[in-house]
Amino acid sequence: MKWESKIMKHKGESRIAVYFEKNQELIDRIKRIEGSRWSQQMSVWHLPDTPENRMRFQLPSLLDSMPSTEGMEQMERFKKWLHSKRYSESTIKTYVDALKSFLVFYRGKPIEEISNEDVINYNNEYILKNKLSASYQNQIVNAVKLFFSTIQNRKIDIDLIHRPKRAKVLPNVLSKEEVKAILEALTNVKHKTMLSLIYACGLRRSELLNLTFKDIQSDRGLLFIKQSKGKKDRIVPISDKIIEMLRAYYKQYLPKTWLFEGQQENTKYSDRSLEEVLKKSIRLAEIKKPVSLHWLRHSYATHLLESGTDLRYIQELLGHSSSKTTEIYTHVSTKNIQNIKSPFDDL
């Protein structure tokens, strides 16, 4: 039975990806392993990165995947420095994990001897050879640059190291009919309200899960989003229709601390459970696209643009620091494109 396995990053977590031609016997075996999951987007089964699973799939031991003692100490210093500068937890994890990968590769070399050539060699012999993504390569370069300029107090000349060109990928957008089908497929008031609020206000998943009732000013028709990406606050309009949904939801569930709570009182609704809500809704709506929660935010922005909302306002509503980030929605808006007449029609 032929299969291949490798270490992968999935939502910031180290996992073991297992690739094989469709085989029900192997699928059944993988399903029995605790923590196994199927990624529809990447079309691969993946498992927790544990010593047992590494042995099971003939991968190097976890000890071989750790930096040297010096590397571990330097990583801890780097982590403390990032905390002192008030970087977000997600950014800290991303940078520390990226630096760890680099230091593991050079675990047999003193850190003070690492040079520009070593970074280039790492790009060629690890990132490119393992066909890792351009975005991951950029994360490594950013982490290494910051580490050497702060903790090591010496300069690695990043300009001499080739950064990969970012792929220009357009955001995925649903039609209004598809959004309506997804939202109306749900009968559970809580689930329906959560997905509706993401689309109605263009929220990121973390923004939704961090909301409290104090963030809703129904008399002014406003929703306050606090300390979001980049530690920024922002305000977005919230419609009477959504406020009515929230009131109906509140009467039924009576949350105590968070707007949307898990099964335990005073605990946030989990990311994983929210994803499962979306999976259920797209299945019931019979939509075959690999829809993610962020598609609802993209759809909100695109539908605003198509209805004539100025791009500058959309930038504010989404909390984008740069207008260039928001301008990408002009490439997926079909309002003007559909009005263009093909020269073929005049033949």
Secondary structure, 3 states (H helix, E strand, C coil): CCCEEEEEEECCEEEEEEECCCCHHHHHHHHCCCCCEEECCCCEEEEECCHHHHHHCCCCCHHHHCCCHHHHHHHHHHHHHHHHCCCCHHHHHHHHHHHHHHHHHCCCCCHHHCCHHHHHHHHHHHHHCCCCCHHHHHHHHHHHHHHHHHCCCCCCCHHHCCCCCCCCCCCCCCCHHHHHHHHHCCCCHHHHHHHHHHHHHCCCHHHHHCCCHHHEECCCCEEEECCCCCCCCEEEECCHHHHHHHHHHHHHHCCCCCCCECCCCCCECCHHHHHHHHHHHHHHCCCCCCCCHHHHHHHHHHHHHHCCCCHHHHHHHHCCCCHHHHHHHHHCCCCCHHHCCCHHHHC
